[in-house]
Amino acid sequence: MQPRIDEHELSAYHEAGHTLLYAHFGVRVYLIEIFFDDERQRFDGRNVVQTTQFEVSDGLLVDVSGFVASIMRQTEGSWNVEVITQRIRSREFAASDDSDDMDRRLAHIDPAQRARELTGAARVTFQFLEQHWNAVRAITEALLTTFNPRLREGRLEYHQLPMMPCCNCHGCQTPTAPAREGSLLERHEDRRRVATQPF
């Protein structure tokens, strides 16, 4: 049995997952923070990023990335993509802003295709984060070094993000500015698009 993982640590992994996906799509991340939400009585977090409109399918990847990263942290050492996709599809994370964003994007997809698209997004995101797990960890660790237990918050600004070779697909030196060419997320092998309108 794995030792208990603190809730603020899971929130940090969740936000690091988002950070890496934003970076992959060339979106500048200005700030990552985790904090205790007094109203919901739980830890939460956010990435403050430049204004961006994603195609529906790419936006789904960003939406699920936080959930996938936190599940990967909970199950580290015994990753199973089937279990991860099942947990995403079960909607155990339904009471969250990310889940609301995901639902808005899924509304643009044919109802008969929604489960398949959500499963596909979870699988592709898992594969990406698995390949870049060291970068997810480095971002998380940097964020956790700023965590103040008394205030129950931590924040990492753009200039504090760790520099590292993180994306073999790009040869970039930082998780905040990878190029898009040669993308690992060449959408589900056949590059199909479920929607072309931005959301």
C-alpha positions in Angstrom: 0.0 0.0 0.0 1.3 3.4 -1.0 1.8 6.1 1.7 -0.9 8.7 2.0 -0.4 11.6 -0.5 -1.3 15.1 0.9 -4.1 16.8 -0.9 -2.0 19.9 -1.7 0.6 17.6 -3.4 -2.1 16.1 -5.6 -3.3 19.6 -6.5 0.3 20.5 -7.4 0.5 17.4 -9.7 -2.8 18.3 -11.2 -1.7 21.8 -12.0 1.7 20.6 -13.4 -0.2 18.4 -15.8 -2.1 21.4 -17.1 1.1 23.4 -17.3 2.8 20.8 -19.5 -0.2 20.6 -21.9 -0.5 24.4 -22.1 3.2 24.6 -22.9 3.0 21.9 -25.5 0.4 24.0 -27.4 2.6 27.0 -27.1 0.5 28.8 -24.5 2.4 31.0 -22.1 1.9 30.1 -18.4 2.3 33.2 -16.2 1.5 31.7 -12.9 0.7 28.3 -11.3 -0.9 28.2 -7.9 -2.4 25.9 -5.4 -4.6 27.0 -2.5 -7.2 25.8 0.0 -10.7 26.7 -1.1 -12.6 27.6 2.0 -16.0 27.4 0.3 -15.4 23.9 -1.1 -13.3 22.8 1.8 -10.6 21.3 -0.3 -7.4 22.2 -2.1 -7.6 23.6 -5.6 -5.4 25.3 -8.1 -5.1 27.2 -11.3 -2.8 28.1 -14.2 -2.9 31.7 -15.2 -2.2 31.7 -19.0 -2.4 33.9 -22.0 -5.9 34.1 -23.5 -6.2 31.1 -25.9 -8.9 29.4 -27.9 -8.5 25.7 -28.5 -10.1 23.5 -31.0 -12.5 21.2 -29.1 -10.3 18.1 -29.3 -7.2 20.0 -28.1 -9.1 21.7 -25.3 -10.2 18.3 -24.1 -6.6 17.2 -23.8 -5.9 20.3 -21.6 -9.0 19.7 -19.5 -8.2 16.1 -18.7 -4.5 16.7 -18.1 -4.8 17.7 -14.5 -7.0 14.7 -13.6 -4.6 12.3 -15.5 -1.6 13.7 -13.7 -3.1 13.4 -10.3 -4.2 9.8 -11.0 -0.8 9.0 -12.2 0.7 10.3 -9.0 -1.8 8.3 -6.9 -0.9 5.1 -8.9 2.8 5.7 -9.5 4.6 2.4 -10.0 1.5 0.7 -11.3 0.2 2.8 -14.1 -2.6 1.3 -16.1 -4.1 3.4 -18.9 -7.4 1.4 -18.8 -7.9 2.3 -15.1 -7.0 5.9 -15.7 -9.4 6.3 -18.6 -12.1 4.5 -16.6 -11.7 6.9 -13.7 -11.9 9.9 -16.1 -15.0 8.5 -17.7 -16.7 7.7 -14.4 -16.8 11.4 -13.7 -15.4 11.0 -10.1 -14.1 14.6 -10.6 -17.4 16.0 -11.6 -17.5 18.8 -9.0 -14.7 20.8 -10.5 -14.1 23.7 -12.9 -12.1 21.5 -15.2 -15.0 19.1 -15.4 -17.3 22.0 -16.3 -14.9 23.1 -19.0 -14.8 19.5 -20.3 -18.6 19.3 -20.4 -18.8 22.5 -22.4 -16.4 21.1 -24.9 -18.1 17.8 -25.1 -21.4 19.6 -25.9 -19.9 20.5 -29.3 -19.4 16.8 -30.1 -22.0 14.4 -31.4 -23.5 12.7 -28.3 -22.8 9.2 -29.8 -19.0 10.1 -29.9 -18.5 11.8 -26.6 -17.5 8.8 -24.5 -15.0 7.8 -27.3 -13.5 11.2 -27.5 -13.1 11.5 -23.7 -11.5 8.1 -23.6 -9.2 9.1 -26.5 -8.2 12.4 -24.8 -7.4 10.6 -21.6 -5.3 8.0 -23.4 -3.3 10.5 -25.4 -2.8 12.7 -22.4 -1.5 9.8 -20.4 0.9 8.8 -23.1 2.2 12.4 -23.2 2.5 12.8 -19.5 4.2 9.4 -19.1 6.9 10.4 -21.6 7.3 13.8 -19.8 6.8 12.6 -16.2 10.2 14.0 -15.1 9.0 17.4 -16.2 5.7 17.0 -14.4 7.6 16.1 -11.2 10.1 19.0 -11.6 7.2 21.5 -12.0 5.4 20.0 -9.0 8.5 20.0 -6.8 9.2 23.6 -7.7 5.6 24.5 -6.9 5.7 22.6 -3.6 8.8 24.5 -2.5 6.7 27.6 -2.4 3.9 26.0 -0.4 3.2 27.8 2.9 1.4 25.4 5.3 0.1 28.2 7.5 -1.5 30.1 4.5 -2.2 26.8 2.8 -1.1 28.1 -0.6 1.8 28.0 -3.0 2.5 29.9 -6.2 5.1 29.6 -9.0 5.6 32.4 -11.5 6.8 32.0 -15.0 10.4 32.9 -14.3 10.5 30.3 -11.5 9.6 27.4 -13.8 12.4 24.8 -14.0 14.6 24.8 -17.0 15.2 21.3 -18.4 15.1 19.3 -21.6 11.5 18.1 -21.3 10.1 17.4 -24.7 12.1 15.1 -26.8 9.5 15.7 -29.5 10.6 19.4 -29.7 14.1 19.6 -28.3 12.9 22.5 -26.1 14.7 23.6 -22.9 11.7 24.6 -20.8 8.2 23.3 -20.2 6.9 26.8 -20.9 7.8 27.2 -24.6 7.8 24.1 -26.7 7.3 24.4 -30.4 4.3 22.7 -32.0 6.0 21.0 -34.9 6.4 17.2 -34.6 3.8 17.2 -31.9 3.5 14.1 -29.7 -0.2 14.8 -29.6 -0.7 14.3 -33.3 -4.3 13.7 -32.5 -5.0 9.9 -32.0 -2.7 8.7 -34.8 -5.0 9.4 -37.7 -5.2 13.2 -36.8 -9.0 13.2 -37.0 -10.8 16.3 -35.8 -14.1 16.0 -34.1 -14.7 19.7 -34.4 -12.9 22.6 -36.1 -14.6 25.5 -34.3 -12.5 27.1 -31.5 -13.9 27.0 -27.9 
